[in-house]
Amino acid sequence: MSLVGKPVLSTWGANIRYGVVVREEARGKWKHCTVDWVNDETYIESISHLNSLRSDGDHTKHIYRVDELLFIDVDKQLKDLRVIKKKLRR
């Protein structure tokens, strides 16, 4: 089963990153994925800052082992977030 086109999330520090798998490849017994992240400015800025502090290369993560990603049901995520939003209004 192909993972390309599947929505995912990943955490980086306290940030939740959402994206869509755009490429997958097998490496040994594991699948690895490339993800097109959305609204990812916080991660990009943080990695840019990290890169400026270190002189040992670019620390941007481009490929993720499949167990580093959480495959999500976007409609369920939105429904759950709407319930949380309603609770906050009370």
KENURO-580517 format. One record per atom (N, C-alpha, C): residue in three letters; x, y, z; residue number from 0; atom name. Coordinates in steps of 0.2 Angstrom, whole numbers, plus 5000, padded with zeros to 4 digits. Each point is the difference from the previous one (the first is absolute). Layout:
% KENURO-580517
PT  aa   xx   yy   zz   i at
PT ALA    X    Y    Z NUM CA
...
END
This chain:
% KENURO-580517
PT  aa   xx   yy   zz   i at
PT MET 5004 4994 5000   0  N
PT MET 4996 5006 5000   0 CA
PT MET 5004 5006 5000   0  C
PT SER 4999 5005 4995   1  N
PT SER 5004 5006 5000   1 CA
PT SER 4998 5005 5005   1  C
PT LEU 5005 5003 5003   2  N
PT LEU 4999 5005 5005   2 CA
PT LEU 5000 5007 4997   2  C
PT VAL 5001 5001 4993   3  N
PT VAL 5000 5006 4997   3 CA
PT VAL 4993 5003 5000   3  C
PT GLY 5000 5006 5002   4  N
PT GLY 4993 5004 5000   4 CA
PT GLY 4997 4999 5007   4  C
PT LYS 5003 4997 5004   5  N
PT LYS 4997 4999 5007   5 CA
PT LYS 5001 5006 5005   5  C
PT PRO 4996 5002 5003   6  N
PT PRO 5001 5006 5005   6 CA
PT PRO 5004 4997 5006   6  C
PT VAL 5004 5004 5003   7  N
PT VAL 5004 4998 5006   7 CA
PT VAL 5001 5006 5004   7  C
PT LEU 5002 4998 5006   8  N
PT LEU 5002 5005 5005   8 CA
PT LEU 5007 4998 5003   8  C
PT SER 5003 5005 5003   9  N
PT SER 5006 4998 5003   9 CA
PT SER 5001 5006 5006   9  C
PT THR 5004 4998 5005  10  N
PT THR 5001 5005 5005  10 CA
PT THR 5007 5002 5000  10  C
PT TRP 5002 5006 5001  11  N
PT TRP 5007 5003 5000  11 CA
PT TRP 5000 5005 5006  11  C
PT GLY 5003 4997 5005  12  N
PT GLY 4999 5004 5006  12 CA
PT GLY 4993 5001 5002  12  C
PT ALA 4998 5006 5002  13  N
PT ALA 4993 5001 5001  13 CA
PT ALA 4995 5001 4994  13  C
PT ASN 5003 5000 4994  14  N
PT ASN 4996 5001 4994  14 CA
PT ASN 4997 4994 4997  14  C
PT ILE 4994 5001 4998  15  N
PT ILE 4997 4994 4996  15 CA
PT ILE 5001 5002 4992  15  C
PT ARG 5003 4996 4996  16  N
PT ARG 5001 5001 4993  16 CA
PT ARG 4995 4996 4996  16  C
PT TYR 4996 5003 4996  17  N
PT TYR 4996 4996 4995  17 CA
PT TYR 5002 5000 4993  17  C
PT GLY 4999 4994 4997  18  N
PT GLY 5003 5000 4993  18 CA
PT GLY 4997 4994 4996  18  C
PT VAL 5002 4999 4994  19  N
PT VAL 4998 4995 4996  19 CA
PT VAL 5006 4996 4997  19  C
PT VAL 5000 4994 5000  20  N
PT VAL 5005 4996 4997  20 CA
PT VAL 5000 5001 4993  20  C
PT VAL 5006 5001 4997  21  N
PT VAL 5001 5001 4993  21 CA
PT VAL 5005 4995 4997  21  C
PT ARG 5003 4996 5004  22  N
PT ARG 5005 4995 4997  22 CA
PT ARG 5001 4995 5006  22  C
PT GLU 5001 4994 4998  23  N
PT GLU 5002 4995 5004  23 CA
PT GLU 5005 4995 4997  23  C
PT GLU 5004 4997 5004  24  N
PT GLU 5005 4996 4998  24 CA
PT GLU 5001 4994 5005  24  C
PT ALA 5002 4995 4998  25  N
PT ALA 5002 4994 5005  25 CA
PT ALA 5008 5001 5001  25  C
PT ARG 5002 4999 5006  26  N
PT ARG 5007 5000 5002  26 CA
PT ARG 5000 4994 5005  26  C
PT GLY 5002 4995 4998  27  N
PT GLY 5001 4994 5004  27 CA
PT GLY 4992 4998 5001  27  C
PT LYS 4999 4999 5007  28  N
PT LYS 4993 4998 5002  28 CA
PT LYS 4996 5005 5001  28  C
PT TRP 5002 5006 5000  29  N
PT TRP 4996 5006 5001  29 CA
PT TRP 4998 5004 4994  29  C
PT LYS 4994 5003 5000  30  N
PT LYS 4998 5005 4995  30 CA
PT LYS 5002 5007 5003  30  C
PT HIS 5003 5004 4995  31  N
PT HIS 5001 5007 5002  31 CA
PT HIS 4996 5005 4995  31  C
PT CYS 4998 5005 5003  32  N
PT CYS 4996 5005 4996  32 CA
PT CYS 5003 5007 5000  32  C
PT THR 4998 5003 4995  33  N
PT THR 5001 5008 4999  33 CA
PT THR 4994 5003 5001  33  C
PT VAL 4999 5005 5004  34  N
PT VAL 4994 5003 5001  34 CA
PT VAL 5000 5008 4998  34  C
PT ASP 4994 5002 4997  35  N
PT ASP 4999 5007 4998  35 CA
PT ASP 4996 5003 5006  35  C
PT TRP 5004 5003 5005  36  N
PT TRP 4997 5003 5006  36 CA
PT TRP 4997 5007 4998  36  C
PT VAL 4994 5001 5004  37  N
PT VAL 4996 5006 4999  37 CA
PT VAL 5001 5005 5006  37  C
PT ASN 5000 5006 4998  38  N
PT ASN 5001 5006 5005  38 CA
PT ASN 5005 4998 5005  38  C
PT ASP 5006 4999 4998  39  N
PT ASP 5006 4997 5003  39 CA
PT ASP 5005 5005 5002  39  C
PT GLU 4998 5006 5001  40  N
PT GLU 5005 5006 5001  40 CA
PT GLU 5004 4999 5006  40  C
PT THR 4996 4998 5006  41  N
PT THR 5004 4999 5006  41 CA
PT THR 5005 4995 5000  41  C
PT TYR 4999 4995 4997  42  N
PT TYR 5006 4995 4999  42 CA
PT TYR 5005 5003 4996  42  C
PT ILE 4999 5003 4994  43  N
PT ILE 5005 5002 4995  43 CA
PT ILE 5004 5006 5004  43  C
PT GLU 4997 5004 5004  44  N
PT GLU 5003 5005 5003  44 CA
PT GLU 5005 4997 5006  44  C
PT SER 4997 4995 5003  45  N
PT SER 5004 4997 5006  45 CA
PT SER 5006 4996 4997  45  C
PT ILE 4999 4997 4994  46  N
PT ILE 5006 4996 4997  46 CA
PT ILE 5005 5005 4997  46  C
PT SER 4998 5006 4998  47  N
PT SER 5004 5005 4997  47 CA
PT SER 5004 5003 5006  47  C
PT HIS 4997 5001 5005  48  N
PT HIS 5004 5003 5006  48 CA
PT HIS 5005 4994 5003  48  C
PT LEU 4998 4994 5000  49  N
PT LEU 5004 4995 5002  49 CA
PT LEU 5006 4999 4995  49  C
PT ASN 4999 5001 4994  50  N
PT ASN 5005 4999 4995  50 CA
PT ASN 5005 5006 5001  50  C
PT SER 4998 5006 5002  51  N
PT SER 5004 5006 5001  51 CA
PT SER 5004 4999 5006  51  C
PT LEU 4998 4996 5005  52  N
PT LEU 5004 4999 5006  52 CA
PT LEU 5005 4995 4999  52  C
PT ARG 4999 4995 4995  53  N
PT ARG 5005 4994 4999  53 CA
PT ARG 5003 5001 4993  53  C
PT SER 5006 4998 5000  54  N
PT SER 5003 5000 4993  54 CA
PT SER 5001 4993 4997  54  C
PT ASP 4996 4995 5002  55  N
PT ASP 5001 4993 4998  55 CA
PT ASP 4995 4998 4995  55  C
PT GLY 4997 5005 4996  56  N
PT GLY 4995 4998 4995  56 CA
PT GLY 4993 5002 5001  56  C
PT ASP 4996 4998 4996  57  N
PT ASP 4993 5002 5000  57 CA
PT ASP 4996 4994 5004  57  C
PT HIS 4997 5002 5005  58  N
PT HIS 4996 4996 5004  58 CA
PT HIS 4993 4998 4999  58  C
PT THR 4998 5003 4994  59  N
PT THR 4993 4999 4997  59 CA
PT THR 4999 4993 4999  59  C
PT LYS 4994 4997 5003  60  N
PT LYS 4999 4993 4999  60 CA
PT LYS 4995 5000 4993  60  C
PT HIS 5003 4996 4995  61  N
PT HIS 4996 4999 4994  61 CA
PT HIS 4996 4994 4999  61  C
PT ILE 5003 4994 5003  62  N
PT ILE 4997 4994 4999  62 CA
PT ILE 4999 4997 5007  62  C
PT TYR 4994 4997 5001  63  N
PT TYR 4997 4997 5006  63 CA
PT TYR 4999 4993 5000  63  C
PT ARG 5002 4996 5005  64  N
PT ARG 4998 4993 5000  64 CA
PT ARG 4993 5000 5002  64  C
PT VAL 4997 4995 4997  65  N
PT VAL 4992 5000 5001  65 CA
PT VAL 4998 5000 5007  65  C
PT ASP 5004 4997 5005  66  N
PT ASP 4998 5001 5007  66 CA
PT ASP 5001 5006 5003  66  C
PT GLU 5003 5005 4997  67  N
PT GLU 5000 5007 5002  67 CA
PT GLU 4994 5004 4998  67  C
PT LEU 4996 4998 4996  68  N
PT LEU 4994 5003 4998  68 CA
PT LEU 4994 4997 5003  68  C
PT LEU 4995 5004 5001  69  N
PT LEU 4993 4998 5002  69 CA
PT LEU 4995 5001 4995  69  C
PT PHE 4998 4995 4997  70  N
PT PHE 4995 5000 4994  70 CA
PT PHE 4993 5002 5003  70  C
PT ILE 4997 5005 4998  71  N
PT ILE 4994 5003 5003  71 CA
PT ILE 4994 5000 4995  71  C
PT ASP 4994 5000 5003  72  N
PT ASP 4994 5001 4997  72 CA
PT ASP 4998 5008 5001  72  C
PT VAL 5001 5003 4994  73  N
PT VAL 4999 5008 5001  73 CA
PT VAL 4993 5002 5002  73  C
PT ASP 4995 4996 4998  74  N
PT ASP 4993 5002 5002  74 CA
PT ASP 4999 4999 5008  74  C
PT LYS 5003 4995 5002  75  N
PT LYS 5000 4998 5007  75 CA
PT LYS 5004 5006 5004  75  C
PT GLN 5006 5001 4998  76  N
PT GLN 5004 5006 5003  76 CA
PT GLN 4996 5006 5001  76  C
PT LEU 4997 5002 4994  77  N
PT LEU 4996 5006 5000  77 CA
PT LEU 4994 5000 5005  77  C
PT LYS 4996 4994 5000  78  N
PT LYS 4995 4999 5004  78 CA
PT LYS 5002 5001 5007  78  C
PT ASP 5005 4997 5002  79  N
PT ASP 5003 5000 5007  79 CA
PT ASP 5002 5007 5002  79  C
PT LEU 5003 5004 4995  80  N
PT LEU 5002 5007 5002  80 CA
PT LEU 4994 5004 5000  80  C
PT ARG 4995 4999 4997  81  N
PT ARG 4993 5004 5000  81 CA
PT ARG 4997 4999 5007  81  C
PT VAL 5001 4994 5003  82  N
PT VAL 4997 4998 5006  82 CA
PT VAL 5004 5004 5006  82  C
PT ILE 5006 5000 4999  83  N
PT ILE 5005 5004 5005  83 CA
PT ILE 4998 5007 4999  83  C
PT LYS 4999 5003 4994  84  N
PT LYS 4999 5007 4999  84 CA
PT LYS 4993 5002 5004  84  C
PT LYS 4995 4995 4999  85  N
PT LYS 4994 5002 5003  85 CA
PT LYS 5000 5000 5008  85  C
PT LYS 5005 4995 5003  86  N
PT LYS 5001 5000 5007  86 CA
PT LYS 5003 5006 5002  86  C
PT LEU 5004 5003 4996  87  N
PT LEU 5004 5006 5002  87 CA
PT LEU 4995 5006 5001  87  C
PT ARG 4995 5000 4996  88  N
PT ARG 4995 5006 5000  88 CA
PT ARG 4996 5000 5006  88  C
PT ARG 4999 4994 5003  89  N
PT ARG 4995 5000 5006  89 CA
PT ARG 5003 5004 5006  89  C
END
